[in-house]
Amino acid sequence: MCPNPGQINEQRVETPRGELLFRALCPPEFFLGLKLDPGLGRFAHYSSMIQKLEMFQRIASGEDGNVILALADGNTVVGYACCYYPSPGERWAALGKLMYEMGAIEVSRNWRNLGIAQKLVHMATDRDFYEEKIAYMNGFSWHWDLEGTGFTLAQYRQMMINLMKPYGFKEYPTNEPNVAIREENVFLARIGSRVSELDIRRFRKLLFGILETN
């Protein structure tokens, strides 16, 4: 169900580790007093985009920015998902507000294998808003926590596809340079039910760098 404007979109979920509060559409002031679980952002070869709570505030302050949190003990962030429009200069920004990015999903190493990622994606996408958008996710292998999961590149790639598939995301081939630079990278997208055939055609051409304006 699509939350009404201003409605608090939150759920409490029992896990073997205790109760977690999941909250979507967090307003900028919500992050005051929160703290990040130490198991977040621990990657050997990559610095997570979320290292300070100020980044959440920045995303939530942006137009249609959506930060979804999993909170333990009321104030400890153990997982998050962040969604926003593409930045100017990115290929997908050429289609304006048609494109909407699921830009980051992370679960603390201390809280994995509890279904938290699935719940974050569900709460992120459970909005009528998406029916007029092409939502997408870049799977860049240099962002993946292979050490923490023990996965190979192929296994992690498939895990991402499996995570997003129930929510309508499919793999699309693209020559976008950041995706195409490594064969294990993956580009996933979901085309909303009210996206026009014209916009679908424009998207399919933009996958290969062709911008159709009419």
VENUR-V240051 format. One record per pair of residues at least 12 apart in sequence whose C-alpha atoms are under 10 Angstrom apart, sorted by the first residue. I is the first residue (numbers start at 1). J is the second residue. If there is no record, write none. Layout:
i->(I;I)
j->(J;J)
//
This chain:
i->(1;1;1;2;2;2;2;2;2;3;3;3;3;3;3;4;5;6;6;6;7;7;8;8;8;8;8;9;9;9;9;9;9;9;10;10;10;10;10;10;10;10;10;11;11;11;11;11;12;12;13;13;13;14;15;15;15;15;16;16;17;17;17;17;18;18;19;19;19;19;20;20;20;20;20;20;20;20;20;20;21;21;21;21;21;21;21;21;21;22;22;22;22;22;22;22;22;22;22;22;22;22;23;23;23;23;23;23;23;23;23;24;24;24;24;24;24;24;24;24;24;24;24;24;25;25;25;25;25;25;25;25;25;25;25;26;26;26;26;26;26;26;26;26;26;27;27;27;27;27;27;27;27;28;28;28;28;28;28;28;28;28;28;28;29;29;29;29;30;30;30;31;31;31;31;31;31;31;31;31;32;32;32;32;33;33;33;33;34;34;34;34;34;34;35;35;35;35;35;35;35;35;36;36;36;36;36;36;36;36;36;36;36;37;37;37;37;37;37;37;37;37;37;37;37;38;38;38;38;38;38;39;39;39;39;39;39;39;39;39;39;40;40;40;40;40;40;40;40;40;40;41;41;41;41;41;42;42;42;42;42;43;43;43;43;43;43;43;44;44;44;44;44;44;44;45;45;45;45;45;45;46;46;46;46;47;47;48;48;48;48;49;49;49;50;50;50;50;53;55;56;56;56;56;56;59;59;59;59;60;60;60;62;62;63;63;64;64;64;64;64;64;65;65;65;65;65;65;66;66;66;66;66;66;66;67;67;67;67;67;67;67;67;67;68;68;68;68;68;68;68;68;68;68;69;69;69;69;69;69;69;69;69;69;70;70;70;70;70;72;77;77;78;78;78;78;78;78;78;78;79;79;79;79;79;79;79;79;79;79;79;80;80;80;80;80;80;80;80;80;80;80;81;81;81;81;81;81;81;81;81;81;81;81;82;82;82;82;82;82;82;82;82;83;83;83;83;83;83;83;83;83;83;83;84;84;84;84;84;84;84;84;85;85;85;85;85;85;85;85;86;86;86;86;86;86;86;87;90;91;91;91;91;91;91;91;91;92;92;92;92;92;92;92;92;94;94;94;94;94;94;95;95;95;95;95;95;95;95;97;97;97;98;98;98;98;98;98;98;98;98;98;98;99;99;99;99;99;99;99;99;99;99;100;100;100;100;100;100;100;100;100;101;101;101;101;101;101;101;102;102;102;102;102;102;102;102;102;103;103;103;103;104;104;104;104;105;105;105;105;105;106;106;106;107;108;109;109;109;110;112;112;113;117;117;118;118;118;118;118;121;121;121;121;122;122;122;122;124;125;125;126;128;128;128;129;130;130;130;130;130;130;131;131;131;131;131;131;132;132;132;132;132;132;133;133;133;133;133;133;133;133;134;134;134;134;134;134;134;134;134;134;134;135;135;135;135;135;135;135;136;136;136;136;136;136;136;136;136;137;137;137;137;137;137;137;137;137;137;138;138;138;138;138;138;138;139;139;139;139;139;139;139;139;139;139;139;140;140;140;140;140;140;140;140;140;140;140;141;141;141;141;141;141;141;141;141;141;142;142;142;144;144;144;153;153;154;154;156;157;157;157;158;158;160;160;161;161;161;164;164;164;165;165;165;167;168;168;168;168;168;169;169;169;169;169;170;170;170;170;170;170;171;171;171;171;171;172;172;172;172;172;172;172;173;173;173;173;173;173;174;174;174;174;174;174;174;174;175;175;175;175;176;176;176;176;177;177;187;191;198;198;199;199;199;202)
j->(126;127;128;125;126;127;128;129;130;24;25;126;127;128;129;127;25;25;26;27;24;25;23;24;25;26;27;22;23;24;25;26;68;123;22;23;24;25;26;68;69;70;123;23;24;70;119;123;70;71;70;116;119;114;111;114;115;116;111;114;72;110;111;114;72;73;71;72;73;74;69;70;71;72;73;74;76;77;78;116;69;70;71;72;73;74;75;76;77;68;69;70;71;72;74;77;79;80;116;119;120;123;67;68;69;70;71;80;120;123;124;66;67;68;69;70;80;81;82;120;123;124;125;126;60;64;65;66;67;68;69;82;83;123;124;56;57;59;60;61;65;66;67;68;69;56;57;59;60;61;65;66;67;53;54;55;56;57;58;59;60;61;62;67;56;57;60;61;56;57;60;53;54;55;56;57;60;69;75;77;53;54;57;75;53;74;75;76;53;71;74;75;76;77;52;53;71;74;75;76;77;78;50;51;52;53;71;75;76;77;78;79;108;71;72;75;76;77;78;79;107;108;109;110;111;76;77;78;108;109;110;77;78;79;107;108;109;110;111;112;148;77;78;79;80;106;107;108;109;110;111;106;107;108;109;145;108;109;145;147;148;142;143;144;145;146;147;148;142;143;144;145;146;147;148;142;143;144;145;146;147;142;143;144;145;142;143;104;106;143;144;103;104;143;80;82;104;106;77;82;68;69;80;81;82;82;83;84;85;82;83;84;84;85;84;85;83;84;85;97;100;129;82;83;84;85;100;101;81;82;83;84;85;102;124;80;81;82;83;84;102;104;120;124;80;81;82;83;105;119;120;121;123;124;81;82;105;106;107;116;119;120;123;124;107;116;117;119;120;111;107;108;106;107;108;109;110;111;112;116;105;106;107;108;109;111;112;116;117;119;120;104;105;106;107;108;116;117;119;120;121;124;102;103;104;105;106;107;117;119;120;121;123;124;101;102;103;104;105;106;120;121;124;100;101;102;103;104;105;124;125;135;136;137;97;99;100;101;102;103;104;135;97;98;99;100;101;102;103;135;98;99;100;101;102;103;136;101;176;176;177;206;207;208;209;210;211;134;136;176;203;206;207;209;211;202;203;206;211;212;213;134;199;202;203;206;211;212;213;132;133;134;130;132;133;134;135;191;192;195;199;200;203;130;132;133;134;135;136;189;190;191;203;130;132;133;134;135;136;137;189;190;133;134;135;136;137;138;189;121;124;125;135;136;137;138;188;189;136;137;138;139;137;138;139;143;117;118;120;121;137;120;144;145;120;148;145;148;149;148;148;149;149;163;164;162;163;164;166;167;163;164;166;167;163;164;166;167;167;167;168;167;192;193;194;192;190;191;192;193;194;195;190;191;192;193;194;195;191;192;193;194;195;196;190;191;192;193;194;195;196;199;169;189;190;191;192;193;194;195;199;200;203;168;169;188;189;190;191;192;169;170;171;172;187;188;189;190;191;160;164;169;170;171;186;187;188;189;190;178;179;185;186;187;188;189;156;157;160;161;178;179;184;185;186;187;188;157;178;179;180;181;182;183;184;185;186;187;153;154;156;157;179;182;183;184;185;186;182;184;185;156;157;160;184;185;184;185;184;184;185;186;184;186;186;188;186;187;188;188;189;190;188;189;190;190;188;189;190;191;192;187;188;189;190;191;186;187;188;189;190;191;186;187;188;189;190;186;187;188;189;190;204;207;186;187;188;204;207;208;186;187;204;205;206;207;208;209;206;207;208;209;206;207;208;209;208;209;207;203;212;214;212;213;214;214)
//
